[in-house]
């Protein structure tokens, strides 16, 4: 037995470590260590603007502090609303455009159209929020100027709660629908066209075909996109930070901006770390629930 | 008689078809307008003179052109430095990430060993962790290690974000390679390193650009961590710079902000136009895998 086996040199036997080692090392040093350290900090009374001797063990105080902070609790509610509303619109919108892109009508313009549709997704969230902010500005912003031109009153987009919330959802839809379009388009290509054609020959309307054949057969893709998008929307930070910075008042604070402010504006890194872990738990459980729920009666392939 | 009815039904069908085509095209055009207008607006604002920007009846099409806004961001703020910081950090991150993940992806698909599955799923879990969780510990650790306000610090931090995704993508590329190729390589006396270098790598080379594009834009576009880890102009990246430009509430410098924004979007726009195929592959492969 042993004689039959090719003699393997030391360098051959080390190959798995050589290939996987660097990545593993980087991930352990740069990902596992900080997270472990952050967990440790979350049990400390730790304020970075105060001298090191004030650091002491704090037990679960930080977690209790975050979970009883009214600003944090309010932000959870708005973040959930924001995520659900924007994802619902993105999914519908993305699906409609993907179907439009796949139809014979747009076939000859397919490539330029797709290029146009992926651009918003590739642009930094902070930049798209900046551009939208320029467009939303009260006096010289193009949105209000156009509304005035058509005879509608100007809206105080970023200064009042409801318009600010609508604005944020709009920016989120702008940046994230492209991802839904791409994945839905890939999903639509997996559908067996023979069934669709057979149904069409039998006289089924386009709408009937879509809801009875297309949608059920890409259900798993829908579940996946909803999960990915919901967890991203719950984390959204850049756009909110740039557009409203949580204002007016605290009406558009998301979980992420509240935790950021705790840790960096008020220098309370202990509470910030605890908040970040609570945040992680919230995001993953919502994503998990969404995935389970949407995939429920699907037979696994 | 019969023929006439048939004729009429035919033209009716044709008419309804025409209406449907027009409606679909109009809807698509409306969608295109929504997605392209902000980009168009940023571009035009950046080349308009101030007198054409601060008007309540906007010039939807620019009539006068100027490069003043671009000149002013480079002269009045440290934009050249920020541009260099961003480019340097993004390029090095991309190179490091592609190299390390190309090797790790090969290792994870080629070798079956105890714990291999565990490593793959650990990578997946790391990918799910929000960036915000890293900000506090990285800030404190970097402060102790003197890595705040340094290019190296941000490069290392961005690798953490990009590595899991890149390894995941590389695994899916390597899995498409038939096992027989490796076997014949082994029969020919190739070492594992030669298998990697002369069989696996050339085959996935076209897909490397997928990973490279996503890593580059990930680092180029990142804002949250850069804001927490850099404070001096010598290390600040473009996203942080544009954030501080807009913070001034009074007398918003529309033109400079639009010029800065346009510069930051430029790589994204160019990449979308030239490498659409790879981008689509990256996002759909990533989504379908994970």
Interface residues (C-beta under 8 A of the other chain):
Chain A: X9 X11 X12 X15 X16 X18 X19 X20 X22 X23 X24 X26 X27 X30 X31 X32 X33 X34 X35 X37 X38 X41 X48 X93 X96 X97 X100 X101 X103 X105 X106 X111 X113 X114 X115 X116 X117 X118 X119 X120 X121 X122 X123 X124 X125 X126 X127 X128 X130 X131 X132 X133 X134 X135 X137 X139 X140 X142 X145 X146 X148 X149 X174 X177 X178 X179 X182 X183 X186 X224 X225 X228 X231 X235 X237 X238 X241 X242 X256 X259 X260 X263 X264 X269 X272 X273 X276 X277 X279 X280 X283 X284 X287
Chain B: X20 X21 X24 X25 X27 X28 X31 X32 X34 X35 X36 X38 X39 X41 X42 X45 X53 X54 X55 X56 X57 X58 X100 X101 X103 X104 X106 X107 X108 X110 X111 X113 X119 X122 X123 X126 X128 X129 X130 X131 X132 X133 X134 X135 X136 X137 X138 X139 X140 X141 X156 X157 X159 X160 X163 X164 X167 X191 X192 X193 X196 X217 X220 X221 X222 X223 X224 X228 X239 X242 X243 X246 X252 X254 X257 X258 X261 X264 X265 X268 X269 X271 X272 X273 X276 X279 X280 X283 X284 X287 X288
